Structures are given as C-alpha cells and as structure tokens.
Amino acid sequence: MLKENFTLNDLPNDTLRATYQYWLDIKGNRLMPSRADLNPADIVELLPCLCLLDVENGGNRYRMRLIGSDTVKAMNIDATGKYLDEFPFVEQILKSKYDWLVEKRRPYFHFDKLRWSSKSYMDYYAVGLPLSSNGTDVDILMFATYYLFPEETRAKFHKLGGIAP
C-alpha cells in the first residue's frame, strides 16, 4: 500500500517518524532538501534504517549509494554500489515506486510484505523521501525502512499474552 498524503502520526514507529521529521526540518520551505543538507552526525541512530539511491539519467537507472544495516539484514546481501537493474525481480517490484518519487517530487509511506526478498514472509514499512541538488530535479532517493523481523513479531506476540498483533 503506497500512501502519498500522510502525517507523522501515520508512521508506525519512532524511527520512521524521526527520519521524516528530520527530512522536513532540513527541507524547510523548499520543495525538497539536497544530499548536502544531510549531516550523518545528526542522525547516527537512524543510519541502520536508511538507504540512499542515486537517480541516474532522469530515473532510467538507480544506483544504491548506501544500504543501511537493517536492509542488509533483511536481504542477506549488501547491495551498496550496485544498480537496481542488477536485481531484475527487485527492480520489477520497486522501480515504479522509485519512479513515483522522481516524478512527483514528494514523500510517500509504504507498507507491504518483503516480496522482493527470500524473506517474503516479513512485513516492512518504508518512507520514501526525494532529495535534489538543484531544488527541482530529484537526484537522490532516501528511504527509511522498518522491518518486522520474526523474532520481533514473536516477542510482541508473547508480550501481549499470546494475542497476535
């Protein structure tokens, strides 16, 4: 499910809310912030959930600039430096969402099963955030992701007295 009109309250956890709030803060009154506005020292605790993708040729190709450790854990692979089209099945599922960010130049919130992974039984949430070095064209995509790993789901289940979340 892709939701294009959302608020901080629509996001299911503190990590996604903090990332979106940070993006809003560095954006200010502009359409979108640039990569130069990001200061990793300001968001150290968020780095494991972040992914950055370079937008090449107006969105014809996407290069994975940075893949956070949470995504590496979920995927069992570190795709940093690789192109989306090197993973045809992943590209088939995710490229339209990336293209949406490039075209619309505004954030979205997404929830789904991790269908593009061997862990397709897992749920994940993502906030897609466009970045622009010239203030107009999207040249980097930033994603904050949250994965419901099986051990977390089991822990929630037991915490609720065996009532499924």
PyMOL commands that place a pseudoatom at each C-alpha (Angstrom):
pseudoatom trace, name=CA, resn=MET, resi=1, chain=A, elem=C, hetatm=0, pos=[0.000, 0.000, 0.000]
pseudoatom trace, name=CA, resn=LEU, resi=2, chain=A, elem=C, hetatm=0, pos=[1.501, 3.336, -1.060]
pseudoatom trace, name=CA, resn=LYS, resi=3, chain=A, elem=C, hetatm=0, pos=[0.178, 6.355, 0.791]
pseudoatom trace, name=CA, resn=GLU, resi=4, chain=A, elem=C, hetatm=0, pos=[1.155, 9.730, -0.616]
pseudoatom trace, name=CA, resn=ASN, resi=5, chain=A, elem=C, hetatm=0, pos=[-0.659, 12.003, 1.815]
pseudoatom trace, name=CA, resn=PHE, resi=6, chain=A, elem=C, hetatm=0, pos=[0.436, 11.135, 5.315]
pseudoatom trace, name=CA, resn=THR, resi=7, chain=A, elem=C, hetatm=0, pos=[1.467, 12.775, 8.573]
pseudoatom trace, name=CA, resn=LEU, resi=8, chain=A, elem=C, hetatm=0, pos=[3.964, 11.880, 11.267]
pseudoatom trace, name=CA, resn=ASN, resi=9, chain=A, elem=C, hetatm=0, pos=[1.120, 10.238, 13.181]
pseudoatom trace, name=CA, resn=ASP, resi=10, chain=A, elem=C, hetatm=0, pos=[0.507, 7.805, 10.301]
pseudoatom trace, name=CA, resn=LEU, resi=11, chain=A, elem=C, hetatm=0, pos=[4.006, 6.348, 10.679]
pseudoatom trace, name=CA, resn=PRO, resi=12, chain=A, elem=C, hetatm=0, pos=[4.134, 3.214, 12.836]
pseudoatom trace, name=CA, resn=ASN, resi=13, chain=A, elem=C, hetatm=0, pos=[7.309, 3.798, 14.857]
pseudoatom trace, name=CA, resn=ASP, resi=14, chain=A, elem=C, hetatm=0, pos=[9.720, 6.361, 16.245]
pseudoatom trace, name=CA, resn=THR, resi=15, chain=A, elem=C, hetatm=0, pos=[12.454, 5.597, 13.695]
pseudoatom trace, name=CA, resn=LEU, resi=16, chain=A, elem=C, hetatm=0, pos=[10.276, 6.386, 10.689]
pseudoatom trace, name=CA, resn=ARG, resi=17, chain=A, elem=C, hetatm=0, pos=[8.793, 9.431, 12.429]
pseudoatom trace, name=CA, resn=ALA, resi=18, chain=A, elem=C, hetatm=0, pos=[12.246, 10.757, 13.368]
pseudoatom trace, name=CA, resn=THR, resi=19, chain=A, elem=C, hetatm=0, pos=[13.541, 10.291, 9.810]
pseudoatom trace, name=CA, resn=TYR, resi=20, chain=A, elem=C, hetatm=0, pos=[10.560, 12.026, 8.266]
pseudoatom trace, name=CA, resn=GLN, resi=21, chain=A, elem=C, hetatm=0, pos=[10.784, 14.872, 10.810]
pseudoatom trace, name=CA, resn=TYR, resi=22, chain=A, elem=C, hetatm=0, pos=[14.495, 15.269, 10.025]
pseudoatom trace, name=CA, resn=TRP, resi=23, chain=A, elem=C, hetatm=0, pos=[13.715, 15.453, 6.289]
pseudoatom trace, name=CA, resn=LEU, resi=24, chain=A, elem=C, hetatm=0, pos=[11.024, 18.075, 6.971]
pseudoatom trace, name=CA, resn=ASP, resi=25, chain=A, elem=C, hetatm=0, pos=[13.434, 20.081, 9.147]
pseudoatom trace, name=CA, resn=ILE, resi=26, chain=A, elem=C, hetatm=0, pos=[16.262, 20.160, 6.573]
pseudoatom trace, name=CA, resn=LYS, resi=27, chain=A, elem=C, hetatm=0, pos=[13.777, 20.822, 3.764]
pseudoatom trace, name=CA, resn=GLY, resi=28, chain=A, elem=C, hetatm=0, pos=[12.466, 23.981, 5.383]
pseudoatom trace, name=CA, resn=ASN, resi=29, chain=A, elem=C, hetatm=0, pos=[10.228, 25.877, 2.967]
pseudoatom trace, name=CA, resn=ARG, resi=30, chain=A, elem=C, hetatm=0, pos=[11.809, 24.299, -0.136]
pseudoatom trace, name=CA, resn=LEU, resi=31, chain=A, elem=C, hetatm=0, pos=[10.235, 21.565, -2.238]
pseudoatom trace, name=CA, resn=MET, resi=32, chain=A, elem=C, hetatm=0, pos=[12.890, 19.101, -1.036]
pseudoatom trace, name=CA, resn=PRO, resi=33, chain=A, elem=C, hetatm=0, pos=[16.317, 19.167, 0.614]
pseudoatom trace, name=CA, resn=SER, resi=34, chain=A, elem=C, hetatm=0, pos=[19.603, 18.170, -1.016]
pseudoatom trace, name=CA, resn=ARG, resi=35, chain=A, elem=C, hetatm=0, pos=[22.126, 15.499, -0.063]
pseudoatom trace, name=CA, resn=ALA, resi=36, chain=A, elem=C, hetatm=0, pos=[24.396, 18.335, 1.122]
pseudoatom trace, name=CA, resn=ASP, resi=37, chain=A, elem=C, hetatm=0, pos=[21.782, 19.188, 3.764]
pseudoatom trace, name=CA, resn=LEU, resi=38, chain=A, elem=C, hetatm=0, pos=[22.111, 15.728, 5.347]
pseudoatom trace, name=CA, resn=ASN, resi=39, chain=A, elem=C, hetatm=0, pos=[24.526, 15.528, 8.266]
pseudoatom trace, name=CA, resn=PRO, resi=40, chain=A, elem=C, hetatm=0, pos=[25.060, 11.900, 9.321]
pseudoatom trace, name=CA, resn=ALA, resi=41, chain=A, elem=C, hetatm=0, pos=[26.299, 13.083, 12.735]
pseudoatom trace, name=CA, resn=ASP, resi=42, chain=A, elem=C, hetatm=0, pos=[22.803, 14.465, 13.386]
pseudoatom trace, name=CA, resn=ILE, resi=43, chain=A, elem=C, hetatm=0, pos=[21.090, 11.143, 12.689]
pseudoatom trace, name=CA, resn=VAL, resi=44, chain=A, elem=C, hetatm=0, pos=[23.532, 8.461, 13.855]
pseudoatom trace, name=CA, resn=GLU, resi=45, chain=A, elem=C, hetatm=0, pos=[20.777, 6.412, 15.494]
pseudoatom trace, name=CA, resn=LEU, resi=46, chain=A, elem=C, hetatm=0, pos=[18.801, 6.395, 12.221]
pseudoatom trace, name=CA, resn=LEU, resi=47, chain=A, elem=C, hetatm=0, pos=[21.621, 5.257, 9.914]
pseudoatom trace, name=CA, resn=PRO, resi=48, chain=A, elem=C, hetatm=0, pos=[20.885, 1.496, 10.164]
pseudoatom trace, name=CA, resn=CYS, resi=49, chain=A, elem=C, hetatm=0, pos=[17.428, 2.081, 8.675]
pseudoatom trace, name=CA, resn=LEU, resi=50, chain=A, elem=C, hetatm=0, pos=[18.494, 4.476, 5.889]
pseudoatom trace, name=CA, resn=CYS, resi=51, chain=A, elem=C, hetatm=0, pos=[19.141, 3.770, 2.234]
pseudoatom trace, name=CA, resn=LEU, resi=52, chain=A, elem=C, hetatm=0, pos=[20.292, 6.291, -0.386]
pseudoatom trace, name=CA, resn=LEU, resi=53, chain=A, elem=C, hetatm=0, pos=[19.940, 5.703, -4.116]
pseudoatom trace, name=CA, resn=ASP, resi=54, chain=A, elem=C, hetatm=0, pos=[21.416, 7.838, -6.869]
pseudoatom trace, name=CA, resn=VAL, resi=55, chain=A, elem=C, hetatm=0, pos=[18.968, 8.712, -9.629]
pseudoatom trace, name=CA, resn=GLU, resi=56, chain=A, elem=C, hetatm=0, pos=[20.749, 8.476, -12.971]
pseudoatom trace, name=CA, resn=ASN, resi=57, chain=A, elem=C, hetatm=0, pos=[19.516, 9.567, -16.397]
pseudoatom trace, name=CA, resn=GLY, resi=58, chain=A, elem=C, hetatm=0, pos=[16.322, 11.113, -15.021]
pseudoatom trace, name=CA, resn=GLY, resi=59, chain=A, elem=C, hetatm=0, pos=[15.246, 7.877, -13.345]
pseudoatom trace, name=CA, resn=ASN, resi=60, chain=A, elem=C, hetatm=0, pos=[16.190, 5.420, -16.048]
pseudoatom trace, name=CA, resn=ARG, resi=61, chain=A, elem=C, hetatm=0, pos=[18.696, 3.848, -13.661]
pseudoatom trace, name=CA, resn=TYR, resi=62, chain=A, elem=C, hetatm=0, pos=[19.152, 3.738, -9.880]
pseudoatom trace, name=CA, resn=ARG, resi=63, chain=A, elem=C, hetatm=0, pos=[22.440, 3.066, -8.077]
pseudoatom trace, name=CA, resn=MET, resi=64, chain=A, elem=C, hetatm=0, pos=[22.399, 2.031, -4.451]
pseudoatom trace, name=CA, resn=ARG, resi=65, chain=A, elem=C, hetatm=0, pos=[24.723, 4.540, -2.831]
pseudoatom trace, name=CA, resn=LEU, resi=66, chain=A, elem=C, hetatm=0, pos=[24.177, 3.386, 0.753]
pseudoatom trace, name=CA, resn=ILE, resi=67, chain=A, elem=C, hetatm=0, pos=[22.280, 0.424, 2.132]
pseudoatom trace, name=CA, resn=GLY, resi=68, chain=A, elem=C, hetatm=0, pos=[21.653, 0.517, 5.880]
pseudoatom trace, name=CA, resn=SER, resi=69, chain=A, elem=C, hetatm=0, pos=[22.453, -2.469, 8.050]
pseudoatom trace, name=CA, resn=ASP, resi=70, chain=A, elem=C, hetatm=0, pos=[18.760, -3.184, 8.730]
pseudoatom trace, name=CA, resn=THR, resi=71, chain=A, elem=C, hetatm=0, pos=[18.178, -3.676, 4.998]
pseudoatom trace, name=CA, resn=VAL, resi=72, chain=A, elem=C, hetatm=0, pos=[21.335, -5.764, 4.676]
pseudoatom trace, name=CA, resn=LYS, resi=73, chain=A, elem=C, hetatm=0, pos=[19.995, -7.984, 7.481]
pseudoatom trace, name=CA, resn=ALA, resi=74, chain=A, elem=C, hetatm=0, pos=[16.570, -8.250, 5.837]
pseudoatom trace, name=CA, resn=MET, resi=75, chain=A, elem=C, hetatm=0, pos=[18.002, -9.028, 2.400]
pseudoatom trace, name=CA, resn=ASN, resi=76, chain=A, elem=C, hetatm=0, pos=[21.043, -11.111, 3.410]
pseudoatom trace, name=CA, resn=ILE, resi=77, chain=A, elem=C, hetatm=0, pos=[23.067, -9.063, 0.919]
pseudoatom trace, name=CA, resn=ASP, resi=78, chain=A, elem=C, hetatm=0, pos=[24.768, -5.672, 0.876]
pseudoatom trace, name=CA, resn=ALA, resi=79, chain=A, elem=C, hetatm=0, pos=[23.848, -4.118, -2.457]
pseudoatom trace, name=CA, resn=THR, resi=80, chain=A, elem=C, hetatm=0, pos=[25.786, -0.880, -1.848]
pseudoatom trace, name=CA, resn=GLY, resi=81, chain=A, elem=C, hetatm=0, pos=[27.302, 0.299, -5.127]
pseudoatom trace, name=CA, resn=LYS, resi=82, chain=A, elem=C, hetatm=0, pos=[25.132, -1.951, -7.264]
pseudoatom trace, name=CA, resn=TYR, resi=83, chain=A, elem=C, hetatm=0, pos=[22.402, -0.925, -9.684]
pseudoatom trace, name=CA, resn=LEU, resi=84, chain=A, elem=C, hetatm=0, pos=[18.757, -1.796, -9.231]
pseudoatom trace, name=CA, resn=ASP, resi=85, chain=A, elem=C, hetatm=0, pos=[18.671, -3.404, -12.684]
pseudoatom trace, name=CA, resn=GLU, resi=86, chain=A, elem=C, hetatm=0, pos=[21.255, -5.949, -11.484]
pseudoatom trace, name=CA, resn=PHE, resi=87, chain=A, elem=C, hetatm=0, pos=[18.387, -7.428, -9.458]
pseudoatom trace, name=CA, resn=PRO, resi=88, chain=A, elem=C, hetatm=0, pos=[15.592, -7.886, -12.042]
pseudoatom trace, name=CA, resn=PHE, resi=89, chain=A, elem=C, hetatm=0, pos=[12.998, -9.289, -9.633]
pseudoatom trace, name=CA, resn=VAL, resi=90, chain=A, elem=C, hetatm=0, pos=[13.600, -6.471, -7.126]
pseudoatom trace, name=CA, resn=GLU, resi=91, chain=A, elem=C, hetatm=0, pos=[13.500, -3.929, -9.950]
pseudoatom trace, name=CA, resn=GLN, resi=92, chain=A, elem=C, hetatm=0, pos=[10.167, -5.308, -11.142]
pseudoatom trace, name=CA, resn=ILE, resi=93, chain=A, elem=C, hetatm=0, pos=[8.638, -4.618, -7.721]
pseudoatom trace, name=CA, resn=LEU, resi=94, chain=A, elem=C, hetatm=0, pos=[10.391, -1.421, -6.611]
pseudoatom trace, name=CA, resn=LYS, resi=95, chain=A, elem=C, hetatm=0, pos=[11.201, 0.617, -9.729]
pseudoatom trace, name=CA, resn=SER, resi=96, chain=A, elem=C, hetatm=0, pos=[7.677, 2.027, -10.084]
pseudoatom trace, name=CA, resn=LYS, resi=97, chain=A, elem=C, hetatm=0, pos=[7.903, 3.335, -6.504]
pseudoatom trace, name=CA, resn=TYR, resi=98, chain=A, elem=C, hetatm=0, pos=[11.269, 4.951, -7.220]
pseudoatom trace, name=CA, resn=ASP, resi=99, chain=A, elem=C, hetatm=0, pos=[9.908, 6.449, -10.444]
pseudoatom trace, name=CA, resn=TRP, resi=100, chain=A, elem=C, hetatm=0, pos=[6.955, 7.844, -8.477]
pseudoatom trace, name=CA, resn=LEU, resi=101, chain=A, elem=C, hetatm=0, pos=[9.321, 9.776, -6.181]
pseudoatom trace, name=CA, resn=VAL, resi=102, chain=A, elem=C, hetatm=0, pos=[11.258, 11.173, -9.153]
pseudoatom trace, name=CA, resn=GLU, resi=103, chain=A, elem=C, hetatm=0, pos=[8.092, 12.232, -10.945]
pseudoatom trace, name=CA, resn=LYS, resi=104, chain=A, elem=C, hetatm=0, pos=[6.030, 13.542, -8.012]
pseudoatom trace, name=CA, resn=ARG, resi=105, chain=A, elem=C, hetatm=0, pos=[8.955, 15.033, -6.021]
pseudoatom trace, name=CA, resn=ARG, resi=106, chain=A, elem=C, hetatm=0, pos=[7.238, 14.428, -2.683]
pseudoatom trace, name=CA, resn=PRO, resi=107, chain=A, elem=C, hetatm=0, pos=[7.404, 11.740, 0.013]
pseudoatom trace, name=CA, resn=TYR, resi=108, chain=A, elem=C, hetatm=0, pos=[5.373, 8.592, 0.332]
pseudoatom trace, name=CA, resn=PHE, resi=109, chain=A, elem=C, hetatm=0, pos=[4.745, 5.989, 3.001]
pseudoatom trace, name=CA, resn=HIS, resi=110, chain=A, elem=C, hetatm=0, pos=[4.578, 2.335, 2.002]
pseudoatom trace, name=CA, resn=PHE, resi=111, chain=A, elem=C, hetatm=0, pos=[3.708, -0.915, 3.769]
pseudoatom trace, name=CA, resn=ASP, resi=112, chain=A, elem=C, hetatm=0, pos=[3.939, -4.400, 2.265]
pseudoatom trace, name=CA, resn=LYS, resi=113, chain=A, elem=C, hetatm=0, pos=[5.379, -7.862, 2.555]
pseudoatom trace, name=CA, resn=LEU, resi=114, chain=A, elem=C, hetatm=0, pos=[9.060, -8.105, 1.695]
pseudoatom trace, name=CA, resn=ARG, resi=115, chain=A, elem=C, hetatm=0, pos=[8.128, -9.727, -1.636]
pseudoatom trace, name=CA, resn=TRP, resi=116, chain=A, elem=C, hetatm=0, pos=[11.470, -8.906, -3.251]
pseudoatom trace, name=CA, resn=SER, resi=117, chain=A, elem=C, hetatm=0, pos=[13.462, -10.953, -0.748]
pseudoatom trace, name=CA, resn=SER, resi=118, chain=A, elem=C, hetatm=0, pos=[13.875, -14.575, 0.268]
pseudoatom trace, name=CA, resn=LYS, resi=119, chain=A, elem=C, hetatm=0, pos=[12.193, -13.358, 3.467]
pseudoatom trace, name=CA, resn=SER, resi=120, chain=A, elem=C, hetatm=0, pos=[8.903, -12.584, 1.716]
pseudoatom trace, name=CA, resn=TYR, resi=121, chain=A, elem=C, hetatm=0, pos=[7.019, -13.612, 4.872]
pseudoatom trace, name=CA, resn=MET, resi=122, chain=A, elem=C, hetatm=0, pos=[8.240, -10.444, 6.619]
pseudoatom trace, name=CA, resn=ASP, resi=123, chain=A, elem=C, hetatm=0, pos=[6.399, -7.137, 6.756]
pseudoatom trace, name=CA, resn=TYR, resi=124, chain=A, elem=C, hetatm=0, pos=[8.177, -3.870, 6.113]
pseudoatom trace, name=CA, resn=TYR, resi=125, chain=A, elem=C, hetatm=0, pos=[7.429, -0.167, 6.186]
pseudoatom trace, name=CA, resn=ALA, resi=126, chain=A, elem=C, hetatm=0, pos=[9.222, 2.474, 4.150]
pseudoatom trace, name=CA, resn=VAL, resi=127, chain=A, elem=C, hetatm=0, pos=[9.175, 6.224, 3.884]
pseudoatom trace, name=CA, resn=GLY, resi=128, chain=A, elem=C, hetatm=0, pos=[10.469, 7.409, 0.504]
pseudoatom trace, name=CA, resn=LEU, resi=129, chain=A, elem=C, hetatm=0, pos=[11.983, 10.886, 0.528]
pseudoatom trace, name=CA, resn=PRO, resi=130, chain=A, elem=C, hetatm=0, pos=[13.265, 12.771, -2.540]
pseudoatom trace, name=CA, resn=LEU, resi=131, chain=A, elem=C, hetatm=0, pos=[16.455, 14.864, -2.496]
pseudoatom trace, name=CA, resn=SER, resi=132, chain=A, elem=C, hetatm=0, pos=[17.530, 17.439, -5.081]
pseudoatom trace, name=CA, resn=SER, resi=133, chain=A, elem=C, hetatm=0, pos=[20.832, 19.239, -5.555]
pseudoatom trace, name=CA, resn=ASN, resi=134, chain=A, elem=C, hetatm=0, pos=[19.229, 21.910, -7.764]
pseudoatom trace, name=CA, resn=GLY, resi=135, chain=A, elem=C, hetatm=0, pos=[15.919, 22.232, -5.906]
pseudoatom trace, name=CA, resn=THR, resi=136, chain=A, elem=C, hetatm=0, pos=[13.894, 20.948, -8.850]
pseudoatom trace, name=CA, resn=ASP, resi=137, chain=A, elem=C, hetatm=0, pos=[15.101, 17.580, -10.142]
pseudoatom trace, name=CA, resn=VAL, resi=138, chain=A, elem=C, hetatm=0, pos=[15.274, 14.533, -7.880]
pseudoatom trace, name=CA, resn=ASP, resi=139, chain=A, elem=C, hetatm=0, pos=[18.809, 13.139, -7.982]
pseudoatom trace, name=CA, resn=ILE, resi=140, chain=A, elem=C, hetatm=0, pos=[18.889, 11.044, -4.790]
pseudoatom trace, name=CA, resn=LEU, resi=141, chain=A, elem=C, hetatm=0, pos=[16.228, 8.962, -3.095]
pseudoatom trace, name=CA, resn=MET, resi=142, chain=A, elem=C, hetatm=0, pos=[16.368, 8.472, 0.648]
pseudoatom trace, name=CA, resn=PHE, resi=143, chain=A, elem=C, hetatm=0, pos=[14.440, 5.675, 2.315]
pseudoatom trace, name=CA, resn=ALA, resi=144, chain=A, elem=C, hetatm=0, pos=[13.837, 4.984, 5.957]
pseudoatom trace, name=CA, resn=THR, resi=145, chain=A, elem=C, hetatm=0, pos=[12.843, 1.365, 6.392]
pseudoatom trace, name=CA, resn=TYR, resi=146, chain=A, elem=C, hetatm=0, pos=[11.487, -0.670, 9.251]
pseudoatom trace, name=CA, resn=TYR, resi=147, chain=A, elem=C, hetatm=0, pos=[11.379, -4.454, 9.055]
pseudoatom trace, name=CA, resn=LEU, resi=148, chain=A, elem=C, hetatm=0, pos=[9.344, -6.703, 11.300]
pseudoatom trace, name=CA, resn=PHE, resi=149, chain=A, elem=C, hetatm=0, pos=[11.848, -9.492, 11.827]
pseudoatom trace, name=CA, resn=PRO, resi=150, chain=A, elem=C, hetatm=0, pos=[10.292, -12.772, 13.002]
pseudoatom trace, name=CA, resn=GLU, resi=151, chain=A, elem=C, hetatm=0, pos=[11.908, -12.533, 16.447]
pseudoatom trace, name=CA, resn=GLU, resi=152, chain=A, elem=C, hetatm=0, pos=[10.279, -9.096, 16.953]
pseudoatom trace, name=CA, resn=THR, resi=153, chain=A, elem=C, hetatm=0, pos=[6.883, -10.416, 15.922]
pseudoatom trace, name=CA, resn=ARG, resi=154, chain=A, elem=C, hetatm=0, pos=[7.242, -13.361, 18.333]
pseudoatom trace, name=CA, resn=ALA, resi=155, chain=A, elem=C, hetatm=0, pos=[8.313, -11.030, 21.157]
pseudoatom trace, name=CA, resn=LYS, resi=156, chain=A, elem=C, hetatm=0, pos=[5.263, -8.802, 20.571]
pseudoatom trace, name=CA, resn=PHE, resi=157, chain=A, elem=C, hetatm=0, pos=[3.051, -11.882, 20.488]
pseudoatom trace, name=CA, resn=HIS, resi=158, chain=A, elem=C, hetatm=0, pos=[4.341, -13.071, 23.859]
pseudoatom trace, name=CA, resn=LYS, resi=159, chain=A, elem=C, hetatm=0, pos=[4.273, -9.580, 25.373]
pseudoatom trace, name=CA, resn=LEU, resi=160, chain=A, elem=C, hetatm=0, pos=[0.580, -9.356, 24.509]
pseudoatom trace, name=CA, resn=GLY, resi=161, chain=A, elem=C, hetatm=0, pos=[-0.086, -12.616, 26.336]
pseudoatom trace, name=CA, resn=GLY, resi=162, chain=A, elem=C, hetatm=0, pos=[-0.221, -14.710, 23.181]
pseudoatom trace, name=CA, resn=ILE, resi=163, chain=A, elem=C, hetatm=0, pos=[-2.586, -12.357, 21.349]
pseudoatom trace, name=CA, resn=ALA, resi=164, chain=A, elem=C, hetatm=0, pos=[-1.387, -11.899, 17.775]
pseudoatom trace, name=CA, resn=PRO, resi=165, chain=A, elem=C, hetatm=0, pos=[-0.542, -8.279, 16.914]
for i in range(1, 165): cmd.bond("trace and resi %d" % i, "trace and resi %d" % (i + 1))
show_as sticks, trace
zoom trace
